[in-house]
Amino acid sequence: MDPSVQIRAAQESDLPSIRSLLESASLPTAGIENHLATFFVAELHSHVIGAMGLERYDGTSLLRSAVVAPEHRGLGVGSALYEAVLSRARLLGIPRLLLFTTTAESYFHARGFRRVDVSTIAGPVTSSVEFRGACPSTATSMVLDL
């Protein structure tokens, strides 16, 4: 990864850039403003080039909005964001992460996530915007026990 790329906690001023990245990747933006405190961004020369975040719920929490600008993919930016989010989840004592993906199943499988049937997921995470329909019904659901 380019040493000029900085991984940092997201700020309110990052919200338009995060939304733009997510929209350009056809990923849901609903509800991210409510969880910005547990998001990270990758920044290069004052430009947000990637984002990833957590939605905290009792028990299982949601890993969401994993996105890197196309011209920066494959350079370690996504991995650095993932490590930051994973460290935060562990620091917060989150026991399990859930994610929905239509394109990155192999990426997350390589990081220990396993596929689960969405009908087996229970608890407060089921009230999330993504769970209630922001993600397409064709998305693969995956979990990681921390």
C-alpha positions in Angstrom: 0.0 0.0 0.0 1.2 3.5 -0.8 2.7 4.9 2.4 0.9 8.2 1.7 -2.5 6.4 2.4 -3.7 7.1 5.9 -6.3 4.9 7.6 -8.3 6.9 10.1 -11.6 7.2 11.9 -14.3 8.7 9.8 -15.5 12.2 10.5 -18.8 13.9 9.7 -17.1 15.8 6.9 -16.3 12.5 5.2 -19.9 11.5 4.8 -20.4 12.9 1.2 -17.2 11.2 0.0 -18.2 7.9 1.6 -21.7 8.1 0.0 -20.2 8.9 -3.4 -17.8 5.9 -3.2 -20.6 3.6 -2.1 -23.0 4.9 -4.8 -20.3 4.5 -7.5 -19.9 0.9 -6.4 -23.7 0.3 -6.3 -23.6 -0.3 -2.6 -26.3 0.8 -0.1 -25.9 4.1 1.7 -28.9 3.9 3.9 -28.2 4.5 7.6 -24.4 5.1 7.4 -24.9 8.5 9.0 -26.2 6.8 12.1 -23.0 4.6 12.4 -20.3 7.0 11.3 -18.6 6.8 14.7 -17.5 3.2 13.9 -16.4 3.8 10.3 -12.9 4.1 9.0 -11.7 5.8 5.8 -8.6 5.5 3.7 -7.3 8.9 2.7 -4.8 9.8 0.1 -3.7 13.4 -0.4 -6.9 14.7 1.4 -9.2 12.5 -0.7 -11.2 9.6 0.7 -10.4 6.6 -1.4 -12.0 3.9 0.7 -14.3 3.2 3.6 -15.5 0.4 5.8 -17.6 0.4 9.0 -19.4 -1.3 11.7 -23.0 -1.2 12.9 -23.0 -2.2 16.5 -25.7 -4.3 17.9 -25.8 -6.5 21.0 -24.3 -9.8 20.0 -23.8 -9.9 16.3 -22.7 -6.6 14.7 -22.7 -5.7 11.0 -19.6 -5.1 8.9 -20.7 -2.9 6.1 -19.9 -0.4 3.4 -16.6 -2.0 2.4 -15.5 0.0 -0.6 -12.3 1.1 -2.3 -12.1 3.5 -5.3 -11.4 1.3 -8.4 -8.1 2.9 -9.2 -6.8 1.9 -5.7 -8.1 -1.7 -5.6 -5.6 -4.5 -5.3 -3.0 -2.3 -3.5 -3.8 -3.3 0.1 -6.2 -0.4 0.9 -9.1 -2.7 1.6 -7.0 -5.0 3.8 -5.8 -2.1 5.8 -9.4 -0.9 6.3 -10.5 -4.4 7.2 -7.7 -4.7 9.8 -8.8 -1.4 11.4 -12.4 -2.4 11.6 -11.5 -5.8 13.0 -9.3 -4.3 15.6 -12.1 -1.9 16.6 -14.6 -4.8 16.8 -12.3 -6.7 19.1 -11.6 -3.7 21.2 -15.3 -3.1 21.6 -15.8 -6.8 22.6 -18.0 -7.6 19.6 -18.3 -11.4 19.5 -19.5 -11.9 16.0 -19.6 -10.0 12.7 -22.1 -10.4 10.0 -21.9 -9.0 6.4 -23.8 -9.2 3.2 -22.0 -9.2 -0.1 -22.8 -9.7 -3.8 -19.3 -9.4 -5.0 -16.7 -10.1 -2.3 -17.5 -13.5 -0.9 -14.1 -15.0 -1.7 -12.3 -11.9 -0.2 -14.1 -12.3 3.1 -14.0 -16.1 3.0 -10.2 -15.8 2.8 -10.4 -13.8 6.0 -12.3 -16.4 8.0 -15.9 -15.5 7.3 -18.2 -18.4 6.5 -21.4 -18.4 4.6 -24.7 -18.7 6.6 -28.3 -18.9 5.7 -29.9 -15.5 6.4 -32.9 -17.3 8.0 -30.6 -18.4 10.9 -29.6 -14.9 11.9 -31.4 -13.6 14.9 -31.2 -10.8 17.5 -31.0 -7.0 17.3 -28.9 -7.0 14.1 -32.1 -8.0 12.2 -33.3 -4.5 12.8 -30.5 -3.0 10.6 -31.4 -1.2 7.4 -29.2 -3.6 5.4 -30.9 -6.6 6.9 -34.4 -5.2 6.3 -33.8 -4.7 2.6 -31.1 -2.2 1.7 -29.0 -5.2 0.5 -30.4 -7.1 -2.4 -32.0 -10.5 -1.6 -29.4 -12.1 -3.8 -26.6 -11.0 -1.3 -24.6 -13.8 0.4 -24.7 -13.6 4.2 -21.5 -14.4 6.0 -20.3 -14.4 9.7 -17.1 -14.3 11.5 -16.8 -15.3 15.2 -14.2 -13.2 16.9 
